[in-house]
Amino acid sequence: MCLGVPGQVMSIELDPLGMNMGEVSFAGIKKKVCLAYTPEAEVGDYVVVHVGFAISRIDEEEAQQVFQYLAEMDELGELEIPQPGEDPAPGADS
């Protein structure tokens, strides 16, 4: 099953190709996310992210509710897996 995970946009910048990219926080775990599909997203907004792309904006209450459901289902472990180009998570073995 594929899931979209809510996160909060912490910063936005243009990549070298001119595409909007954002640093998105998922309960403190930060990932680079493409914001091309959500050009209206601003710093502080919550977005639903699927395979590295923000696919929609949602309000904070809905984001917190979805995050709680995912935590209850123990489906948040993948967020801690480093992506290519990211530093390993603190405490992870090298």
Backbone bond lengths (Angstrom), bond angles and torsions (degrees), N, CA, C in turn:
res aa  C-N    CA-C-N  psi(-1)  N-CA   C-N-CA  omega(-1)  CA-C   N-CA-C  phi
1 M - - - 1.447 - - 1.526 108.37 -
2 C 1.298 116.35 138.83 1.467 122.14 177.69 1.518 108.87 -98.26
3 L 1.330 115.45 135.00 1.450 120.65 -179.40 1.516 111.03 -120.29
4 G 1.310 115.56 145.19 1.446 121.41 167.48 1.518 106.40 -99.67
5 V 1.317 117.32 132.26 1.459 122.09 -175.64 1.528 108.86 -112.33
6 P 1.340 117.52 133.47 1.457 119.63 179.04 1.520 111.74 -77.56
7 G 1.324 115.22 144.87 1.455 121.25 175.69 1.518 109.64 -151.93
8 Q 1.329 115.71 163.25 1.457 121.35 -178.75 1.520 109.63 -103.69
9 V 1.322 116.09 130.76 1.459 122.25 178.85 1.526 108.73 -71.35
10 M 1.342 115.67 120.23 1.455 121.34 -178.57 1.529 112.18 -97.71
11 S 1.338 116.32 -33.15 1.468 120.69 177.68 1.523 108.35 -156.65
12 I 1.334 115.08 159.17 1.461 121.82 179.17 1.516 107.98 -134.77
13 E 1.337 115.48 137.22 1.459 120.25 176.25 1.528 108.96 -150.23
14 L 1.310 115.92 160.07 1.459 121.33 175.29 1.517 108.94 -86.52
15 D 1.345 116.06 136.27 1.460 118.42 174.43 1.527 108.09 -81.79
16 P 1.337 119.37 176.03 1.462 120.98 -177.67 1.534 114.43 -58.95
17 L 1.340 117.27 -20.77 1.465 120.61 178.09 1.520 112.83 -91.47
18 G 1.339 117.00 0.55 1.462 121.32 178.62 1.520 114.10 87.94
19 M 1.345 117.45 13.21 1.462 121.34 179.98 1.520 110.11 -91.69
20 N 1.346 116.53 139.16 1.458 120.72 177.09 1.518 110.11 -68.44
21 M 1.331 115.65 124.08 1.461 122.49 175.54 1.527 106.95 -123.90
22 G 1.305 115.72 147.84 1.451 119.17 -179.86 1.504 111.90 -132.80
23 E 1.327 115.23 152.58 1.451 120.62 168.78 1.520 104.89 -93.13
24 V 1.342 116.02 120.63 1.456 121.76 -175.77 1.523 108.51 -117.17
25 S 1.333 115.81 134.37 1.457 122.08 -179.75 1.521 109.80 -99.95
26 F 1.324 114.85 125.40 1.456 122.72 174.99 1.522 106.68 -110.07
27 A 1.318 116.88 89.90 1.471 121.97 -177.48 1.523 111.37 52.44
28 G 1.320 116.62 42.20 1.460 122.01 176.50 1.516 114.89 96.96
29 I 1.315 118.27 -15.56 1.457 121.74 176.57 1.524 107.09 -91.42
30 K 1.330 116.50 118.88 1.465 120.51 -174.04 1.515 110.87 -101.54
31 K 1.345 114.64 137.49 1.461 122.36 179.75 1.521 109.20 -136.18
32 K 1.335 116.20 150.97 1.461 121.58 171.96 1.525 107.81 -80.16
33 V 1.327 116.43 133.79 1.459 122.37 -175.46 1.523 109.19 -135.18
34 C 1.324 116.26 140.08 1.459 121.12 174.71 1.526 109.06 -78.21
35 L 1.323 116.43 129.28 1.466 122.08 -179.24 1.531 112.44 -106.65
36 A 1.329 117.61 16.32 1.465 121.33 -176.44 1.531 112.60 -59.97
37 Y 1.328 117.51 -33.75 1.470 121.00 -178.30 1.525 112.53 -84.65
38 T 1.326 117.14 -7.97 1.467 121.70 179.15 1.528 109.63 -130.74
39 P 1.340 117.37 63.39 1.470 119.47 -176.40 1.529 113.30 -62.60
40 E 1.335 117.25 -18.14 1.463 121.13 179.61 1.525 112.52 -80.68
41 A 1.328 117.90 -10.98 1.469 121.68 -177.92 1.529 110.65 -63.91
42 E 1.328 115.23 138.58 1.458 122.49 179.19 1.521 108.95 -127.18
43 V 1.327 116.15 162.95 1.462 120.88 176.00 1.526 108.45 -55.84
44 G 1.330 115.91 131.74 1.464 122.04 -178.49 1.512 113.20 99.11
45 D 1.339 117.95 -20.55 1.461 121.30 178.39 1.516 110.64 -71.56
46 Y 1.318 115.63 158.00 1.459 122.25 172.67 1.521 108.02 -103.84
47 V 1.326 115.17 137.60 1.456 121.32 179.39 1.528 109.06 -130.23
48 V 1.333 115.91 154.23 1.457 121.30 172.61 1.519 106.51 -94.79
49 V 1.336 116.64 126.90 1.465 122.33 -175.33 1.524 109.45 -113.60
50 H 1.320 114.86 131.09 1.465 122.07 176.59 1.524 107.88 -131.14
51 V 1.316 117.06 124.16 1.470 124.98 -178.53 1.524 113.52 43.52
52 G 1.334 115.99 45.31 1.460 120.91 174.43 1.515 116.14 85.98
53 F 1.326 117.46 3.16 1.461 121.59 179.14 1.528 109.82 -120.04
54 A 1.323 116.91 130.63 1.462 120.71 171.67 1.524 106.41 -74.33
55 I 1.340 116.90 123.86 1.463 119.99 -175.01 1.521 113.33 -108.57
56 S 1.337 118.02 -14.19 1.465 120.51 174.78 1.517 109.61 -166.69
57 R 1.327 114.96 160.05 1.465 121.44 172.59 1.516 107.90 -94.47
58 I 1.344 115.87 146.66 1.457 120.75 173.55 1.522 107.95 -138.79
59 D 1.348 115.92 164.10 1.462 117.67 179.28 1.527 110.02 -82.42
60 E 1.319 115.64 164.33 1.460 121.59 -174.41 1.528 112.10 -60.80
61 E 1.316 117.48 -40.04 1.466 120.62 -178.39 1.531 110.69 -61.79
62 E 1.323 116.90 -45.49 1.460 120.16 178.86 1.532 110.96 -65.21
63 A 1.330 116.99 -39.84 1.463 120.76 178.99 1.532 110.54 -60.95
64 Q 1.326 117.56 -44.55 1.458 121.22 -179.68 1.524 110.93 -65.01
65 Q 1.334 116.72 -39.33 1.459 120.50 179.76 1.532 110.87 -64.91
66 V 1.321 118.26 -44.66 1.462 122.09 178.40 1.526 110.05 -63.34
67 F 1.341 116.70 -43.31 1.460 120.18 179.55 1.528 110.93 -61.31
68 Q 1.320 116.79 -39.30 1.466 120.50 177.59 1.526 110.34 -63.01
69 Y 1.333 117.63 -44.15 1.469 120.82 178.40 1.529 110.76 -60.68
70 L 1.324 116.74 -44.58 1.464 120.12 -179.63 1.527 111.06 -63.54
71 A 1.323 117.35 -39.47 1.463 120.89 178.01 1.525 110.65 -64.33
72 E 1.340 117.16 -41.91 1.457 121.05 178.94 1.528 111.63 -63.10
73 M 1.323 116.80 -32.45 1.468 121.36 179.27 1.520 111.69 -87.10
74 D 1.338 117.80 0.72 1.459 123.68 -178.66 1.535 111.04 57.25
75 E 1.316 116.02 45.73 1.466 122.32 -177.35 1.527 112.88 -109.32
76 L 1.333 118.53 18.81 1.459 120.56 -176.21 1.514 113.66 -102.84
77 G 1.324 118.62 -2.72 1.458 122.20 -176.93 1.512 114.00 -59.89
78 E 1.341 117.85 -33.58 1.461 120.90 -178.95 1.522 112.75 -62.30
79 L 1.318 117.70 -25.40 1.461 120.21 -179.83 1.518 111.61 -64.43
80 E 1.327 117.15 -23.89 1.460 120.98 -177.79 1.519 112.85 -86.70
81 I 1.332 118.18 -6.64 1.456 121.80 179.17 1.520 108.49 -78.29
82 P 1.342 118.09 121.51 1.468 119.40 179.79 1.529 111.40 -63.16
83 Q 1.298 115.69 140.30 1.454 122.47 176.36 1.524 108.46 -93.25
84 P 1.332 117.91 161.49 1.469 119.30 178.26 1.527 111.12 -51.90
85 G 1.320 115.80 131.07 1.465 121.24 179.28 1.513 113.93 88.46
86 E 1.335 118.41 -6.54 1.461 121.15 178.55 1.512 110.30 -95.40
87 D 1.322 116.27 153.61 1.451 121.33 173.67 1.522 108.64 -74.27
88 P 1.343 118.22 147.17 1.461 120.24 175.77 1.530 110.86 -58.21
89 A 1.327 115.67 151.95 1.458 120.59 178.60 1.526 109.33 -62.41
90 P 1.344 117.72 146.65 1.463 120.33 178.39 1.525 109.90 -55.19
91 G 1.335 115.95 134.35 1.455 120.35 178.72 1.505 113.88 86.19
92 A 1.334 118.06 -5.56 1.467 120.77 179.80 1.519 109.08 -77.52
93 D 1.315 114.81 145.92 1.470 119.71 176.50 1.516 110.67 -71.06
94 S 1.326 117.55 147.28 1.455 121.49 -179.39 1.494 110.49 -85.75
